[in-house]
Amino acid sequence: MFQPHDTALHQPHVGAPRNRVDGRAKVTGAARYAAEYTAPDLAYGHVVSGAIAKGRIRSIDISAAMAVPGVVQVFTHENRPRTAWRSKAYQDEVAPPGTPFRPLYDEKILYSGQPVALVVAEDSEIARYAASLVRVTYEEEKHETDLAKVRAQAYKPPKTRSGMAPPAPRGDAEAGFGAAPVKVDESYRIAIEHHNPMELHASTVVWEGGGRITVYDKIQGVQNTQSYITHVFGLSKDDVHVKSPFVGGAFGSGLRPQYQLFLAVMAALELKRSVRVMLTRDQMFTFTYRPDALQDMAIAANPDGELQAIRHDVIGNTSTFEDYQESIVSWSAMMYHCDNVATTYKLAQTDTYTPGDMRAPGAPTGMFALESAMDELSYRLGMDPLQLRLKNYAEINEGDGKPFTSKELRAAYQLGAERFGWARRNPKPRSMKEGRELIGWGMASGMWEAQMQKTTARATLTIDGKLEVGTATADIGTGTYTILTQIAADALGLPMEKVTALVGDSKLPFSPVEGGSWAAASAGTAVHLACNTVREQLFKYARGMDGSPLANAEIGRVAFRNGRMELISDPSRFVTIQDAMRAGAVDRIEAEETGSPSRITQLRYAAYTHSAIFAEVRVDEELGRIRVTRIVDAVAAGRILNPKTARSQILGGVVFGIGMALTEESMMDHHLGRFMNHNYAEYHIPVNADVHDIDVIFVEEHEDKINPIGVKGLGEIGIVGTAAAIANAVFHATGKRVRHLPITVDRLL
Ligand code: MOS
């Protein structure tokens, strides 16, 4: 559908494994993060976290804190400036339906760890010490933080979050299930997980005078932050400049502005002074997280493995003030060919903060249930798990009947299985052993949306042969700077060193938040389009030169390389960028272009990335210790802009999946209604010793319908299905099926 004008495009960089353009800045410390910016007269805020899960603040005594030398002010709900919360209903770009949490709004306590005061002092240690002196008394109410205890109160969300409508049922799942001879009907549960990026959430607000502020925020969307601030504090866009050039991981925790931003801006505006608020590691457990989910999954098949019915019923937890929703059940309606499918998705309120999007929100959760059940079914059928999946391969999107823009999952299964050596697997559980370790091989499928969002980019070429491109998206460590540089360099035939990519600044052209694996497709397309416009302008100048060697040439017959435009059929006929610009009497060419998703593609096609994951585990039979010794992840994600940064994305996703399967669990003390293991020592993220061989394969997949650069996105597909593949391998090793993640020793033995 998209006619790649680039049949003649010389592309030495796109598709090549280039190093990160920001790599050096990152490893030398030159890259600065939100809490590393400073300002003359900077004050430091420390947050006082509430101690109960539900109730109200009866009294709050700040006198001891205020008496500490160096304390500037202590803000509470009683004295917070009335300028804040001008617009009560304001929702940020990615807010679910409901009323967003408003820090220091009133005396009500909605969840444990809720910020109840901000101490601002001349230095951070004074602020921290004084915060310990703030005395709060509470009127406690009975809370409930256990999803299992409130499942009877589950409800269908009255307002659907955009794009999260559960799929329509098809056929008759009840009858199909009843009639089929081979069945699985089980319950699955995952643990609450926290995002735990390396960089703590922080905001440095620089008071510029005259009511204007520059905000360095740890965020995945600078313009979303800007819009939040202008609405909440009634400021104009010109007064609020937001920057976030580097983000030390976020995984979704930076999609929405978090409470430290509100507190830092409020304090800066009130004190007319620069203020920084950085959360502590334990405070990182006082906001968003991947929700708990209770899942019932029933699937049934004929003896030959043909699926006859899929039922998937999910209850996820949300807060008492927002209806957070994610797409847990939709995968069950799309992944396989099956005529009878019914799903339900409900929420139940717990006295917790609102859950949020965390890497591939909903997909690894739902796919854990579906892909575990498929594995269980394969044993009941006596059929190879991979064969079962191939038998029920969905040629079209089974959810809505639309063809896929591209889907090379079959190739992914095949290449992944070959690389892994799947054919050598002894299907019998507990049949493979080495020393005191049981060996298990398991596999699963993965699926995620290939999205694109309307995004604008600017490209500026100057006569010194330098090109600058920019859009207000974020690079959260994913490699956005690098791929934008590659795309721009190839468009104008420049070395990457001559190109500067800019992101993470609210003054740059419009971009939505970076998320949903859409940044490469969206920002990449916008940069591609802006550079094309520059390219065409440049070519016009070249052709119009007196006695131009390209006088009669078409742009499609010309290669842009080495800083010049050369006739492909005769490279000795060329015009340099400088000569063309001189001929045009300009010293810069600037263009701004907007890329939008194709309406026709959206109407007619389904766009998804796919993966096939194969996992090997070794289980110490006596100790119950599980090691994931080998993963092969074969990914079909359209065009790969940079195999090196792309591979890193998949590695990160797979490690996330290992964490989900084996170690990551935010443990709630339901008596206190508080997460207990709020630190890196007790919340276990896989470390190097837990991560062994991960082999990433990118399957050839020709994609020409989603966007002109053929990109589908890679940030999330790596985690989807990985936990299921590992759980399936654990069953194959041990004969024990664990349906509650993570598979810790106590659940396995
Ligand atoms: Mo991602 S969970 O959309 O940052």
Residues whose N, C-alpha, C, O or C-beta is under 5 A from the ligand:
A	BS01	MOS	F251 G252 D357 M358 R359 A360 P361 E514 G515 G516 S517
